[in-house]
Amino acid sequence: MDFISIRLITGDVARLAGFYERVTGVEASWANEDFAEIRTASATLAIAATRTVPLFAPGSARPADNHSVIIEFLVDDVDVVYEKLAGLVEDFVNRPTTMPWGNRSLLFRDPDGNLVNFFTPVTPDAIAKFTR
């Protein structure tokens, strides 16, 4: 089994896809006005309109209502990325901080309130974990 993607349900696909394009530097691929993807080498962030929810199960997902998931992106230098995001991100939860497990992390919220973590491994164990 391979983990492929996470899908965010939103009331404004264009706004959210545009935000992720700006913060990741990755251009969204669009299937139609209700579905876009930010594809990286290791996984995809899918962004879908609320109109798509009934295709799975009516009422099964609500936009801007995430309180348990953090979307994480591995970056080369989280401190440099933080400086670049200063004009794009409105809600930083924390500035770059070295965590006990060895990653230097930057936590912020996207326009729908979803938590996003950009991180860089900085300890030998963390670096070894993410060396490809």
CORGI-V761518 format. One line per field, one symbol per residue. phi: phi as a letter, one per 20 degrees, with the letter a starting at -180 (. if undefined). psi: psi as a letter, one per 20 degrees, with the letter a starting at -180 (. if undefined). A space follows every 50 residues. Layout:
# CORGI-V761518
phi: ???
psi: ???
This chain:
# CORGI-V761518
phi: .cfdbcddebebfffffffffffemdffddeafdbccdddfdacdeccfg fegffeagmfbcflcecbddedcecfbffffgffegedeeceebegceeg eodeccdbdefenffcdebcfcegfffffdfe
psi: qppgrppppqinggggghghgghhjppqppgaijpqqoprhhrpoqoqqh iigihfopjiqpqlkpjippppppqgnhgggghhihihphnphqrpppqh jjqoqoprqrhjjpppopqppiqgggghhjp.
